Amino acid sequence: MILRELGEHLTVHDPMTNDTHRFNRSAAAILVLCNGAKNVLEISAEYSKLYFLDKGASLADVQRIVLELIEKKVVVPRKRQTYP
């Protein structure tokens, strides 16, 4: 993936598929937080601090944007851990 800031937006280009997506600042911030080490609750907590948002409201935004990022194949969801 190639990330480029263009004004108020972040452009993500996948050279393998030649797909390009443009995201606003909020979605770009969430994309950066999707580093594979954090779950949605942790991403939401950081996002709410970054934008001074209510945790409940930010969780809904983060869930919606993460699903959009997954649908556009910009991020790959972590596999859920199974316990014996």
mmCIF file of the N, C-alpha and C atoms, coordinates in Angstrom:
data_MODEL
# 
_entry.id   MODEL 
# 
loop_
_atom_site.group_PDB 
_atom_site.id 
_atom_site.type_symbol 
_atom_site.label_atom_id 
_atom_site.label_alt_id 
_atom_site.label_comp_id 
_atom_site.label_asym_id 
_atom_site.label_entity_id 
_atom_site.label_seq_id 
_atom_site.pdbx_PDB_ins_code 
_atom_site.Cartn_x 
_atom_site.Cartn_y 
_atom_site.Cartn_z 
_atom_site.occupancy 
_atom_site.B_iso_or_equiv 
_atom_site.pdbx_formal_charge 
_atom_site.auth_seq_id 
_atom_site.auth_comp_id 
_atom_site.auth_asym_id 
_atom_site.auth_atom_id 
_atom_site.pdbx_PDB_model_num 
ATOM 1   N N  . MET A 1 1  ? 0.830   -1.174  0.000  1.00 0.00 ? 1  MET A N  1 
ATOM 2   C CA . MET A 1 1  ? 0.000   0.000   0.000  1.00 0.00 ? 1  MET A CA 1 
ATOM 3   C C  . MET A 1 1  ? 0.881   1.247   0.000  1.00 0.00 ? 1  MET A C  1 
ATOM 4   N N  . ILE A 1 2  ? 0.478   2.207   -0.784 1.00 0.00 ? 2  ILE A N  1 
ATOM 5   C CA . ILE A 1 2  ? 1.169   3.487   -0.847 1.00 0.00 ? 2  ILE A CA 1 
ATOM 6   C C  . ILE A 1 2  ? 0.223   4.541   -0.296 1.00 0.00 ? 2  ILE A C  1 
ATOM 7   N N  . LEU A 1 3  ? 0.664   5.254   0.751  1.00 0.00 ? 3  LEU A N  1 
ATOM 8   C CA . LEU A 1 3  ? -0.142  6.282   1.396  1.00 0.00 ? 3  LEU A CA 1 
ATOM 9   C C  . LEU A 1 3  ? 0.401   7.647   1.006  1.00 0.00 ? 3  LEU A C  1 
ATOM 10  N N  . ARG A 1 4  ? -0.516  8.553   0.640  1.00 0.00 ? 4  ARG A N  1 
ATOM 11  C CA . ARG A 1 4  ? -0.123  9.924   0.299  1.00 0.00 ? 4  ARG A CA 1 
ATOM 12  C C  . ARG A 1 4  ? -1.142  10.895  0.855  1.00 0.00 ? 4  ARG A C  1 
ATOM 13  N N  . GLU A 1 5  ? -0.631  11.937  1.493  1.00 0.00 ? 5  GLU A N  1 
ATOM 14  C CA . GLU A 1 5  ? -1.516  13.005  1.959  1.00 0.00 ? 5  GLU A CA 1 
ATOM 15  C C  . GLU A 1 5  ? -1.728  13.983  0.822  1.00 0.00 ? 5  GLU A C  1 
ATOM 16  N N  . LEU A 1 6  ? -2.986  14.280  0.555  1.00 0.00 ? 6  LEU A N  1 
ATOM 17  C CA . LEU A 1 6  ? -3.350  15.255  -0.465 1.00 0.00 ? 6  LEU A CA 1 
ATOM 18  C C  . LEU A 1 6  ? -4.319  16.246  0.152  1.00 0.00 ? 6  LEU A C  1 
ATOM 19  N N  . GLY A 1 7  ? -3.805  17.351  0.629  1.00 0.00 ? 7  GLY A N  1 
ATOM 20  C CA . GLY A 1 7  ? -4.654  18.339  1.281  1.00 0.00 ? 7  GLY A CA 1 
ATOM 21  C C  . GLY A 1 7  ? -5.263  17.773  2.547  1.00 0.00 ? 7  GLY A C  1 
ATOM 22  N N  . GLU A 1 8  ? -6.566  17.787  2.610  1.00 0.00 ? 8  GLU A N  1 
ATOM 23  C CA . GLU A 1 8  ? -7.298  17.297  3.781  1.00 0.00 ? 8  GLU A CA 1 
ATOM 24  C C  . GLU A 1 8  ? -7.543  15.789  3.738  1.00 0.00 ? 8  GLU A C  1 
ATOM 25  N N  . HIS A 1 9  ? -7.068  15.128  2.722  1.00 0.00 ? 9  HIS A N  1 
ATOM 26  C CA . HIS A 1 9  ? -7.361  13.707  2.535  1.00 0.00 ? 9  HIS A CA 1 
ATOM 27  C C  . HIS A 1 9  ? -6.101  12.858  2.499  1.00 0.00 ? 9  HIS A C  1 
ATOM 28  N N  . LEU A 1 10 ? -6.301  11.572  2.734  1.00 0.00 ? 10 LEU A N  1 
ATOM 29  C CA . LEU A 1 10 ? -5.250  10.580  2.598  1.00 0.00 ? 10 LEU A CA 1 
ATOM 30  C C  . LEU A 1 10 ? -5.647  9.663   1.452  1.00 0.00 ? 10 LEU A C  1 
ATOM 31  N N  . THR A 1 11 ? -4.746  9.482   0.507  1.00 0.00 ? 11 THR A N  1 
ATOM 32  C CA . THR A 1 11 ? -4.992  8.580   -0.606 1.00 0.00 ? 11 THR A CA 1 
ATOM 33  C C  . THR A 1 11 ? -4.204  7.301   -0.369 1.00 0.00 ? 11 THR A C  1 
ATOM 34  N N  . VAL A 1 12 ? -4.877  6.176   -0.547 1.00 0.00 ? 12 VAL A N  1 
ATOM 35  C CA . VAL A 1 12 ? -4.254  4.871   -0.383 1.00 0.00 ? 12 VAL A CA 1 
ATOM 36  C C  . VAL A 1 12 ? -4.314  4.163   -1.730 1.00 0.00 ? 12 VAL A C  1 
ATOM 37  N N  . HIS A 1 13 ? -3.157  3.770   -2.218 1.00 0.00 ? 13 HIS A N  1 
ATOM 38  C CA . HIS A 1 13 ? -3.089  3.079   -3.510 1.00 0.00 ? 13 HIS A CA 1 
ATOM 39  C C  . HIS A 1 13 ? -2.490  1.695   -3.306 1.00 0.00 ? 13 HIS A C  1 
ATOM 40  N N  . ASP A 1 14 ? -3.146  0.691   -3.865 1.00 0.00 ? 14 ASP A N  1 
ATOM 41  C CA . ASP A 1 14 ? -2.651  -0.680  -3.828 1.00 0.00 ? 14 ASP A CA 1 
ATOM 42  C C  . ASP A 1 14 ? -2.099  -1.013  -5.208 1.00 0.00 ? 14 ASP A C  1 
ATOM 43  N N  . PRO A 1 15 ? -0.762  -1.065  -5.358 1.00 0.00 ? 15 PRO A N  1 
ATOM 44  C CA . PRO A 1 15 ? -0.187  -1.335  -6.672 1.00 0.00 ? 15 PRO A CA 1 
ATOM 45  C C  . PRO A 1 15 ? -0.476  -2.744  -7.190 1.00 0.00 ? 15 PRO A C  1 
ATOM 46  N N  . MET A 1 16 ? -0.807  -3.667  -6.297 1.00 0.00 ? 16 MET A N  1 
ATOM 47  C CA . MET A 1 16 ? -1.120  -5.047  -6.723 1.00 0.00 ? 16 MET A CA 1 
ATOM 48  C C  . MET A 1 16 ? -2.446  -5.101  -7.472 1.00 0.00 ? 16 MET A C  1 
ATOM 49  N N  . THR A 1 17 ? -3.437  -4.331  -6.998 1.00 0.00 ? 17 THR A N  1 
ATOM 50  C CA . THR A 1 17 ? -4.768  -4.354  -7.616 1.00 0.00 ? 17 THR A CA 1 
ATOM 51  C C  . THR A 1 17 ? -5.062  -3.086  -8.414 1.00 0.00 ? 17 THR A C  1 
ATOM 52  N N  . ASN A 1 18 ? -4.208  -2.090  -8.264 1.00 0.00 ? 18 ASN A N  1 
ATOM 53  C CA . ASN A 1 18 ? -4.367  -0.782  -8.879 1.00 0.00 ? 18 ASN A CA 1 
ATOM 54  C C  . ASN A 1 18 ? -5.582  -0.027  -8.336 1.00 0.00 ? 18 ASN A C  1 
ATOM 55  N N  . ASP A 1 19 ? -6.077  -0.437  -7.165 1.00 0.00 ? 19 ASP A N  1 
ATOM 56  C CA . ASP A 1 19 ? -7.183  0.259   -6.504 1.00 0.00 ? 19 ASP A CA 1 
ATOM 57  C C  . ASP A 1 19 ? -6.645  1.476   -5.758 1.00 0.00 ? 19 ASP A C  1 
ATOM 58  N N  . THR A 1 20 ? -7.402  2.562   -5.803 1.00 0.00 ? 20 THR A N  1 
ATOM 59  C CA . THR A 1 20 ? -7.049  3.774   -5.071 1.00 0.00 ? 20 THR A CA 1 
ATOM 60  C C  . THR A 1 20 ? -8.272  4.230   -4.293 1.00 0.00 ? 20 THR A C  1 
ATOM 61  N N  . HIS A 1 21 ? -8.054  4.588   -3.035 1.00 0.00 ? 21 HIS A N  1 
ATOM 62  C CA . HIS A 1 21 ? -9.128  5.054   -2.161 1.00 0.00 ? 21 HIS A CA 1 
ATOM 63  C C  . HIS A 1 21 ? -8.709  6.368   -1.531 1.00 0.00 ? 21 HIS A C  1 
ATOM 64  N N  . ARG A 1 22 ? -9.677  7.239   -1.302 1.00 0.00 ? 22 ARG A N  1 
ATOM 65  C CA . ARG A 1 22 ? -9.424  8.521   -0.671 1.00 0.00 ? 22 ARG A CA 1 
ATOM 66  C C  . ARG A 1 22 ? -10.215 8.595   0.630  1.00 0.00 ? 22 ARG A C  1 
ATOM 67  N N  . PHE A 1 23 ? -9.538  8.993   1.701  1.00 0.00 ? 23 PHE A N  1 
ATOM 68  C CA . PHE A 1 23 ? -10.162 9.044   3.018  1.00 0.00 ? 23 PHE A CA 1 
ATOM 69  C C  . PHE A 1 23 ? -9.992  10.428  3.629  1.00 0.00 ? 23 PHE A C  1 
ATOM 70  N N  . ASN A 1 24 ? -10.992 10.849  4.413  1.00 0.00 ? 24 ASN A N  1 
ATOM 71  C CA . ASN A 1 24 ? -10.892 12.115  5.135  1.00 0.00 ? 24 ASN A CA 1 
ATOM 72  C C  . ASN A 1 24 ? -9.978  11.942  6.349  1.00 0.00 ? 24 ASN A C  1 
ATOM 73  N N  . ARG A 1 25 ? -9.773  13.029  7.089  1.00 0.00 ? 25 ARG A N  1 
ATOM 74  C CA . ARG A 1 25 ? -8.847  12.977  8.232  1.00 0.00 ? 25 ARG A CA 1 
ATOM 75  C C  . ARG A 1 25 ? -9.251  11.948  9.285  1.00 0.00 ? 25 ARG A C  1 
ATOM 76  N N  . SER A 1 26 ? -10.532 11.860  9.578  1.00 0.00 ? 26 SER A N  1 
ATOM 77  C CA . SER A 1 26 ? -10.986 10.913  10.597 1.00 0.00 ? 26 SER A CA 1 
ATOM 78  C C  . SER A 1 26 ? -10.684 9.479   10.186 1.00 0.00 ? 26 SER A C  1 
ATOM 79  N N  . ALA A 1 27 ? -11.057 9.127   8.963  1.00 0.00 ? 27 ALA A N  1 
ATOM 80  C CA . ALA A 1 27 ? -10.799 7.776   8.479  1.00 0.00 ? 27 ALA A CA 1 
ATOM 81  C C  . ALA A 1 27 ? -9.295  7.514   8.388  1.00 0.00 ? 27 ALA A C  1 
ATOM 82  N N  . ALA A 1 28 ? -8.527  8.525   7.993  1.00 0.00 ? 28 ALA A N  1 
ATOM 83  C CA . ALA A 1 28 ? -7.070  8.371   7.909  1.00 0.00 ? 28 ALA A CA 1 
ATOM 84  C C  . ALA A 1 28 ? -6.471  8.107   9.286  1.00 0.00 ? 28 ALA A C  1 
ATOM 85  N N  . ALA A 1 29 ? -6.964  8.823   10.305 1.00 0.00 ? 29 ALA A N  1 
ATOM 86  C CA . ALA A 1 29 ? -6.469  8.612   11.665 1.00 0.00 ? 29 ALA A CA 1 
ATOM 87  C C  . ALA A 1 29 ? -6.762  7.189   12.130 1.00 0.00 ? 29 ALA A C  1 
ATOM 88  N N  . ILE A 1 30 ? -7.947  6.707   11.828 1.00 0.00 ? 30 ILE A N  1 
ATOM 89  C CA . ILE A 1 30 ? -8.314  5.341   12.214 1.00 0.00 ? 30 ILE A CA 1 
ATOM 90  C C  . ILE A 1 30 ? -7.473  4.336   11.442 1.00 0.00 ? 30 ILE A C  1 
ATOM 91  N N  . LEU A 1 31 ? -7.244  4.583   10.171 1.00 0.00 ? 31 LEU A N  1 
ATOM 92  C CA . LEU A 1 31 ? -6.400  3.690   9.371  1.00 0.00 ? 31 LEU A CA 1 
ATOM 93  C C  . LEU A 1 31 ? -5.005  3.567   9.987  1.00 0.00 ? 31 LEU A C  1 
ATOM 94  N N  . VAL A 1 32 ? -4.435  4.677   10.389 1.00 0.00 ? 32 VAL A N  1 
ATOM 95  C CA . VAL A 1 32 ? -3.102  4.654   11.003 1.00 0.00 ? 32 VAL A CA 1 
ATOM 96  C C  . VAL A 1 32 ? -3.122  3.863   12.307 1.00 0.00 ? 32 VAL A C  1 
ATOM 97  N N  . LEU A 1 33 ? -4.217  3.954   13.053 1.00 0.00 ? 33 LEU A N  1 
ATOM 98  C CA . LEU A 1 33 ? -4.331  3.210   14.313 1.00 0.00 ? 33 LEU A CA 1 
ATOM 99  C C  . LEU A 1 33 ? -4.545  1.709   14.095 1.00 0.00 ? 33 LEU A C  1 
ATOM 100 N N  . CYS A 1 34 ? -4.957  1.326   12.902 1.00 0.00 ? 34 CYS A N  1 
ATOM 101 C CA . CYS A 1 34 ? -5.164  -0.100  12.576 1.00 0.00 ? 34 CYS A CA 1 
ATOM 102 C C  . CYS A 1 34 ? -3.816  -0.728  12.227 1.00 0.00 ? 34 CYS A C  1 
ATOM 103 N N  . ASN A 1 35 ? -2.999  -0.906  13.243 1.00 0.00 ? 35 ASN A N  1 
ATOM 104 C CA . ASN A 1 35 ? -1.650  -1.410  13.020 1.00 0.00 ? 35 ASN A CA 1 
ATOM 105 C C  . ASN A 1 35 ? -1.493  -2.905  13.283 1.00 0.00 ? 35 ASN A C  1 
ATOM 106 N N  . GLY A 1 36 ? -2.599  -3.571  13.560 1.00 0.00 ? 36 GLY A N  1 
ATOM 107 C CA . GLY A 1 36 ? -2.545  -5.003  13.814 1.00 0.00 ? 36 GLY A CA 1 
ATOM 108 C C  . GLY A 1 36 ? -2.331  -5.360  15.274 1.00 0.00 ? 36 GLY A C  1 
ATOM 109 N N  . ALA A 1 37 ? -1.937  -4.372  16.075 1.00 0.00 ? 37 ALA A N  1 
ATOM 110 C CA . ALA A 1 37 ? -1.683  -4.631  17.486 1.00 0.00 ? 37 ALA A CA 1 
ATOM 111 C C  . ALA A 1 37 ? -2.872  -4.251  18.365 1.00 0.00 ? 37 ALA A C  1 
ATOM 112 N N  . LYS A 1 38 ? -3.782  -3.453  17.836 1.00 0.00 ? 38 LYS A N  1 
ATOM 113 C CA . LYS A 1 38 ? -4.904  -2.950  18.626 1.00 0.00 ? 38 LYS A CA 1 
ATOM 114 C C  . LYS A 1 38 ? -6.229  -3.514  18.126 1.00 0.00 ? 38 LYS A C  1 
ATOM 115 N N  . ASN A 1 39 ? -7.141  -3.733  19.076 1.00 0.00 ? 39 ASN A N  1 
ATOM 116 C CA . ASN A 1 39 ? -8.486  -4.127  18.677 1.00 0.00 ? 39 ASN A CA 1 
ATOM 117 C C  . ASN A 1 39 ? -9.340  -2.869  18.528 1.00 0.00 ? 39 ASN A C  1 
ATOM 118 N N  . VAL A 1 40 ? -10.587 -3.028  18.132 1.00 0.00 ? 40 VAL A N  1 
ATOM 119 C CA . VAL A 1 40 ? -11.460 -1.886  17.858 1.00 0.00 ? 40 VAL A CA 1 
ATOM 120 C C  . VAL A 1 40 ? -11.672 -1.033  19.110 1.00 0.00 ? 40 VAL A C  1 
ATOM 121 N N  . LEU A 1 41 ? -11.783 -1.641  20.272 1.00 0.00 ? 41 LEU A N  1 
ATOM 122 C CA . LEU A 1 41 ? -11.967 -0.866  21.499 1.00 0.00 ? 41 LEU A CA 1 
ATOM 123 C C  . LEU A 1 41 ? -10.746 0.006   21.796 1.00 0.00 ? 41 LEU A C  1 
ATOM 124 N N  . GLU A 1 42 ? -9.555  -0.546  21.579 1.00 0.00 ? 42 GLU A N  1 
ATOM 125 C CA . GLU A 1 42 ? -8.329  0.221   21.815 1.00 0.00 ? 42 GLU A CA 1 
ATOM 126 C C  . GLU A 1 42 ? -8.175  1.350   20.789 1.00 0.00 ? 42 GLU A C  1 
ATOM 127 N N  . ILE A 1 43 ? -8.524  1.055   19.543 1.00 0.00 ? 43 ILE A N  1 
ATOM 128 C CA . ILE A 1 43 ? -8.485  2.080   18.496 1.00 0.00 ? 43 ILE A CA 1 
ATOM 129 C C  . ILE A 1 43 ? -9.463  3.196   18.839 1.00 0.00 ? 43 ILE A C  1 
ATOM 130 N N  . SER A 1 44 ? -10.656 2.818   19.271 1.00 0.00 ? 44 SER A N  1 
ATOM 131 C CA . SER A 1 44 ? -11.679 3.801   19.631 1.00 0.00 ? 44 SER A CA 1 
ATOM 132 C C  . SER A 1 44 ? -11.230 4.674   20.795 1.00 0.00 ? 44 SER A C  1 
ATOM 133 N N  . ALA A 1 45 ? -10.589 4.087   21.784 1.00 0.00 ? 45 ALA A N  1 
ATOM 134 C CA . ALA A 1 45 ? -10.110 4.857   22.936 1.00 0.00 ? 45 ALA A CA 1 
ATOM 135 C C  . ALA A 1 45 ? -9.076  5.900   22.491 1.00 0.00 ? 45 ALA A C  1 
ATOM 136 N N  . GLU A 1 46 ? -8.143  5.497   21.638 1.00 0.00 ? 46 GLU A N  1 
ATOM 137 C CA . GLU A 1 46 ? -7.135  6.447   21.143 1.00 0.00 ? 46 GLU A CA 1 
ATOM 138 C C  . GLU A 1 46 ? -7.767  7.513   20.252 1.00 0.00 ? 46 GLU A C  1 
ATOM 139 N N  . TYR A 1 47 ? -8.702  7.102   19.419 1.00 0.00 ? 47 TYR A N  1 
ATOM 140 C CA . TYR A 1 47 ? -9.390  8.030   18.518 1.00 0.00 ? 47 TYR A CA 1 
ATOM 141 C C  . TYR A 1 47 ? -10.176 9.072   19.307 1.00 0.00 ? 47 TYR A C  1 
ATOM 142 N N  . SER A 1 48 ? -10.862 8.638   20.371 1.00 0.00 ? 48 SER A N  1 
ATOM 143 C CA . SER A 1 48 ? -11.648 9.576   21.183 1.00 0.00 ? 48 SER A CA 1 
ATOM 144 C C  . SER A 1 48 ? -10.741 10.583  21.884 1.00 0.00 ? 48 SER A C  1 
ATOM 145 N N  . LYS A 1 49 ? -9.544  10.157  22.307 1.00 0.00 ? 49 LYS A N  1 
ATOM 146 C CA . LYS A 1 49 ? -8.587  11.094  22.915 1.00 0.00 ? 49 LYS A CA 1 
ATOM 147 C C  . LYS A 1 49 ? -8.071  12.083  21.869 1.00 0.00 ? 49 LYS A C  1 
ATOM 148 N N  . LEU A 1 50 ? -7.780  11.593  20.693 1.00 0.00 ? 50 LEU A N  1 
ATOM 149 C CA . LEU A 1 50 ? -7.233  12.417  19.615 1.00 0.00 ? 50 LEU A CA 1 
ATOM 150 C C  . LEU A 1 50 ? -8.189  13.531  19.211 1.00 0.00 ? 50 LEU A C  1 
ATOM 151 N N  . TYR A 1 51 ? -9.494  13.210  19.144 1.00 0.00 ? 51 TYR A N  1 
ATOM 152 C CA . TYR A 1 51 ? -10.499 14.175  18.692 1.00 0.00 ? 51 TYR A CA 1 
ATOM 153 C C  . TYR A 1 51 ? -11.401 14.686  19.815 1.00 0.00 ? 51 TYR A C  1 
ATOM 154 N N  . PHE A 1 52 ? -11.051 14.373  21.071 1.00 0.00 ? 52 PHE A N  1 
ATOM 155 C CA . PHE A 1 52 ? -11.811 14.836  22.231 1.00 0.00 ? 52 PHE A CA 1 
ATOM 156 C C  . PHE A 1 52 ? -13.291 14.459  22.110 1.00 0.00 ? 52 PHE A C  1 
ATOM 157 N N  . LEU A 1 53 ? -13.544 13.192  21.825 1.00 0.00 ? 53 LEU A N  1 
ATOM 158 C CA . LEU A 1 53 ? -14.908 12.699  21.636 1.00 0.00 ? 53 LEU A CA 1 
ATOM 159 C C  . LEU A 1 53 ? -15.345 11.832  22.802 1.00 0.00 ? 53 LEU A C  1 
ATOM 160 N N  . ASP A 1 54 ? -16.650 11.713  22.959 1.00 0.00 ? 54 ASP A N  1 
ATOM 161 C CA . ASP A 1 54 ? -17.236 10.781  23.905 1.00 0.00 ? 54 ASP A CA 1 
ATOM 162 C C  . ASP A 1 54 ? -16.893 9.367   23.447 1.00 0.00 ? 54 ASP A C  1 
ATOM 163 N N  . LYS A 1 55 ? -16.492 8.509   24.383 1.00 0.00 ? 55 LYS A N  1 
ATOM 164 C CA . LYS A 1 55 ? -16.070 7.151   24.016 1.00 0.00 ? 55 LYS A CA 1 
ATOM 165 C C  . LYS A 1 55 ? -17.164 6.359   23.312 1.00 0.00 ? 55 LYS A C  1 
ATOM 166 N N  . GLY A 1 56 ? -18.411 6.528   23.726 1.00 0.00 ? 56 GLY A N  1 
ATOM 167 C CA . GLY A 1 56 ? -19.513 5.807   23.085 1.00 0.00 ? 56 GLY A CA 1 
ATOM 168 C C  . GLY A 1 56 ? -19.716 6.237   21.650 1.00 0.00 ? 56 GLY A C  1 
ATOM 169 N N  . ALA A 1 57 ? -19.655 7.532   21.422 1.00 0.00 ? 57 ALA A N  1 
ATOM 170 C CA . ALA A 1 57 ? -19.831 8.053   20.063 1.00 0.00 ? 57 ALA A CA 1 
ATOM 171 C C  . ALA A 1 57 ? -18.660 7.657   19.174 1.00 0.00 ? 57 ALA A C  1 
ATOM 172 N N  . SER A 1 58 ? -17.458 7.676   19.722 1.00 0.00 ? 58 SER A N  1 
ATOM 173 C CA . SER A 1 58 ? -16.298 7.336   18.891 1.00 0.00 ? 58 SER A CA 1 
ATOM 174 C C  . SER A 1 58 ? -16.293 5.851   18.536 1.00 0.00 ? 58 SER A C  1 
ATOM 175 N N  . LEU A 1 59 ? -16.800 5.000   19.423 1.00 0.00 ? 59 LEU A N  1 
ATOM 176 C CA . LEU A 1 59 ? -16.831 3.568   19.127 1.00 0.00 ? 59 LEU A CA 1 
ATOM 177 C C  . LEU A 1 59 ? -17.683 3.292   17.891 1.00 0.00 ? 59 LEU A C  1 
ATOM 178 N N  . ALA A 1 60 ? -18.827 3.934   17.796 1.00 0.00 ? 60 ALA A N  1 
ATOM 179 C CA . ALA A 1 60 ? -19.699 3.746   16.631 1.00 0.00 ? 60 ALA A CA 1 
ATOM 180 C C  . ALA A 1 60 ? -19.000 4.212   15.356 1.00 0.00 ? 60 ALA A C  1 
ATOM 181 N N  . ASP A 1 61 ? -18.320 5.363   15.426 1.00 0.00 ? 61 ASP A N  1 
ATOM 182 C CA . ASP A 1 61 ? -17.579 5.863   14.259 1.00 0.00 ? 61 ASP A CA 1 
ATOM 183 C C  . ASP A 1 61 ? -16.466 4.915   13.866 1.00 0.00 ? 61 ASP A C  1 
ATOM 184 N N  . VAL A 1 62 ? -15.705 4.469   14.846 1.00 0.00 ? 62 VAL A N  1 
ATOM 185 C CA . VAL A 1 62 ? -14.571 3.579   14.573 1.00 0.00 ? 62 VAL A CA 1 
ATOM 186 C C  . VAL A 1 62 ? -15.062 2.259   13.976 1.00 0.00 ? 62 VAL A C  1 
ATOM 187 N N  . GLN A 1 63 ? -16.106 1.691   14.532 1.00 0.00 ? 63 GLN A N  1 
ATOM 188 C CA . GLN A 1 63 ? -16.635 0.431   13.990 1.00 0.00 ? 63 GLN A CA 1 
ATOM 189 C C  . GLN A 1 63 ? -17.064 0.603   12.541 1.00 0.00 ? 63 GLN A C  1 
ATOM 190 N N  . ARG A 1 64 ? -17.762 1.686   12.248 1.00 0.00 ? 64 ARG A N  1 
ATOM 191 C CA . ARG A 1 64 ? -18.229 1.945   10.880 1.00 0.00 ? 64 ARG A CA 1 
ATOM 192 C C  . ARG A 1 64 ? -17.048 2.109   9.917  1.00 0.00 ? 64 ARG A C  1 
ATOM 193 N N  . ILE A 1 65 ? -16.059 2.886   10.323 1.00 0.00 ? 65 ILE A N  1 
ATOM 194 C CA . ILE A 1 65 ? -14.917 3.146   9.440  1.00 0.00 ? 65 ILE A CA 1 
ATOM 195 C C  . ILE A 1 65 ? -14.048 1.903   9.280  1.00 0.00 ? 65 ILE A C  1 
ATOM 196 N N  . VAL A 1 66 ? -13.836 1.146   10.347 1.00 0.00 ? 66 VAL A N  1 
ATOM 197 C CA . VAL A 1 66 ? -13.043 -0.086  10.232 1.00 0.00 ? 66 VAL A CA 1 
ATOM 198 C C  . VAL A 1 66 ? -13.722 -1.068  9.283  1.00 0.00 ? 66 VAL A C  1 
ATOM 199 N N  . LEU A 1 67 ? -15.041 -1.187  9.370  1.00 0.00 ? 67 LEU A N  1 
ATOM 200 C CA . LEU A 1 67 ? -15.761 -2.066  8.437  1.00 0.00 ? 67 LEU A CA 1 
ATOM 201 C C  . LEU A 1 67 ? -15.588 -1.590  6.996  1.00 0.00 ? 67 LEU A C  1 
ATOM 202 N N  . GLU A 1 68 ? -15.622 -0.279  6.794  1.00 0.00 ? 68 GLU A N  1 
ATOM 203 C CA . GLU A 1 68 ? -15.407 0.276   5.454  1.00 0.00 ? 68 GLU A CA 1 
ATOM 204 C C  . GLU A 1 68 ? -13.989 -0.038  4.956  1.00 0.00 ? 68 GLU A C  1 
ATOM 205 N N  . LEU A 1 69 ? -13.003 0.092   5.837  1.00 0.00 ? 69 LEU A N  1 
ATOM 206 C CA . LEU A 1 69 ? -11.619 -0.209  5.467  1.00 0.00 ? 69 LEU A CA 1 
ATOM 207 C C  . LEU A 1 69 ? -11.453 -1.695  5.110  1.00 0.00 ? 69 LEU A C  1 
ATOM 208 N N  . ILE A 1 70 ? -12.140 -2.549  5.841  1.00 0.00 ? 70 ILE A N  1 
ATOM 209 C CA . ILE A 1 70 ? -12.091 -3.993  5.552  1.00 0.00 ? 70 ILE A CA 1 
ATOM 210 C C  . ILE A 1 70 ? -12.768 -4.278  4.219  1.00 0.00 ? 70 ILE A C  1 
ATOM 211 N N  . GLU A 1 71 ? -13.949 -3.697  3.997  1.00 0.00 ? 71 GLU A N  1 
ATOM 212 C CA . GLU A 1 71 ? -14.675 -3.917  2.740  1.00 0.00 ? 71 GLU A CA 1 
ATOM 213 C C  . GLU A 1 71 ? -13.859 -3.465  1.526  1.00 0.00 ? 71 GLU A C  1 
ATOM 214 N N  . LYS A 1 72 ? -13.109 -2.377  1.693  1.00 0.00 ? 72 LYS A N  1 
ATOM 215 C CA . LYS A 1 72 ? -12.288 -1.864  0.590  1.00 0.00 ? 72 LYS A CA 1 
ATOM 216 C C  . LYS A 1 72 ? -10.929 -2.562  0.512  1.00 0.00 ? 72 LYS A C  1 
ATOM 217 N N  . LYS A 1 73 ? -10.719 -3.519  1.408  1.00 0.00 ? 73 LYS A N  1 
ATOM 218 C CA . LYS A 1 73 ? -9.491  -4.321  1.463  1.00 0.00 ? 73 LYS A CA 1 
ATOM 219 C C  . LYS A 1 73 ? -8.245  -3.473  1.709  1.00 0.00 ? 73 LYS A C  1 
ATOM 220 N N  . VAL A 1 74 ? -8.435  -2.400  2.472  1.00 0.00 ? 74 VAL A N  1 
ATOM 221 C CA . VAL A 1 74 ? -7.321  -1.549  2.866  1.00 0.00 ? 74 VAL A CA 1 
ATOM 222 C C  . VAL A 1 74 ? -6.667  -2.121  4.123  1.00 0.00 ? 74 VAL A C  1 
ATOM 223 N N  . VAL A 1 75 ? -7.460  -2.741  4.984  1.00 0.00 ? 75 VAL A N  1 
ATOM 224 C CA . VAL A 1 75 ? -6.944  -3.456  6.155  1.00 0.00 ? 75 VAL A CA 1 
ATOM 225 C C  . VAL A 1 75 ? -7.518  -4.870  6.139  1.00 0.00 ? 75 VAL A C  1 
ATOM 226 N N  . VAL A 1 76 ? -6.807  -5.745  6.798  1.00 0.00 ? 76 VAL A N  1 
ATOM 227 C CA . VAL A 1 76 ? -7.236  -7.141  6.900  1.00 0.00 ? 76 VAL A CA 1 
ATOM 228 C C  . VAL A 1 76 ? -7.573  -7.394  8.366  1.00 0.00 ? 76 VAL A C  1 
ATOM 229 N N  . PRO A 1 77 ? -8.763  -7.927  8.644  1.00 0.00 ? 77 PRO A N  1 
ATOM 230 C CA . PRO A 1 77 ? -9.121  -8.163  10.044 1.00 0.00 ? 77 PRO A CA 1 
ATOM 231 C C  . PRO A 1 77 ? -8.238  -9.221  10.678 1.00 0.00 ? 77 PRO A C  1 
ATOM 232 N N  . ARG A 1 78 ? -7.985  -9.030  11.964 1.00 0.00 ? 78 ARG A N  1 
ATOM 233 C CA . ARG A 1 78 ? -7.231  -10.047 12.712 1.00 0.00 ? 78 ARG A CA 1 
ATOM 234 C C  . ARG A 1 78 ? -8.116  -11.262 12.898 1.00 0.00 ? 78 ARG A C  1 
ATOM 235 N N  . LYS A 1 79 ? -7.484  -12.410 12.928 1.00 0.00 ? 79 LYS A N  1 
ATOM 236 C CA . LYS A 1 79 ? -8.246  -13.621 13.225 1.00 0.00 ? 79 LYS A CA 1 
ATOM 237 C C  . LYS A 1 79 ? -8.541  -13.638 14.728 1.00 0.00 ? 79 LYS A C  1 
ATOM 238 N N  . ARG A 1 80 ? -9.744  -14.054 15.023 1.00 0.00 ? 80 ARG A N  1 
ATOM 239 C CA . ARG A 1 80 ? -10.104 -14.155 16.447 1.00 0.00 ? 80 ARG A CA 1 
ATOM 240 C C  . ARG A 1 80 ? -9.356  -15.311 17.066 1.00 0.00 ? 80 ARG A C  1 
ATOM 241 N N  . GLN A 1 81 ? -8.929  -15.085 18.293 1.00 0.00 ? 81 GLN A N  1 
ATOM 242 C CA . GLN A 1 81 ? -8.239  -16.159 18.989 1.00 0.00 ? 81 GLN A CA 1 
ATOM 243 C C  . GLN A 1 81 ? -9.257  -17.155 19.516 1.00 0.00 ? 81 GLN A C  1 
ATOM 244 N N  . THR A 1 82 ? -8.911  -18.399 19.381 1.00 0.00 ? 82 THR A N  1 
ATOM 245 C CA . THR A 1 82 ? -9.768  -19.441 19.941 1.00 0.00 ? 82 THR A CA 1 
ATOM 246 C C  . THR A 1 82 ? -9.063  -20.028 21.146 1.00 0.00 ? 82 THR A C  1 
ATOM 247 N N  . TYR A 1 83 ? -9.851  -20.385 22.116 1.00 0.00 ? 83 TYR A N  1 
ATOM 248 C CA . TYR A 1 83 ? -9.317  -20.945 23.344 1.00 0.00 ? 83 TYR A CA 1 
ATOM 249 C C  . TYR A 1 83 ? -9.794  -22.370 23.493 1.00 0.00 ? 83 TYR A C  1 
ATOM 250 N N  . PRO A 1 84 ? -8.924  -23.232 24.003 1.00 0.00 ? 84 PRO A N  1 
ATOM 251 C CA . PRO A 1 84 ? -9.322  -24.655 24.141 1.00 0.00 ? 84 PRO A CA 1 
ATOM 252 C C  . PRO A 1 84 ? -10.477 -24.871 25.077 1.00 0.00 ? 84 PRO A C  1 
# 
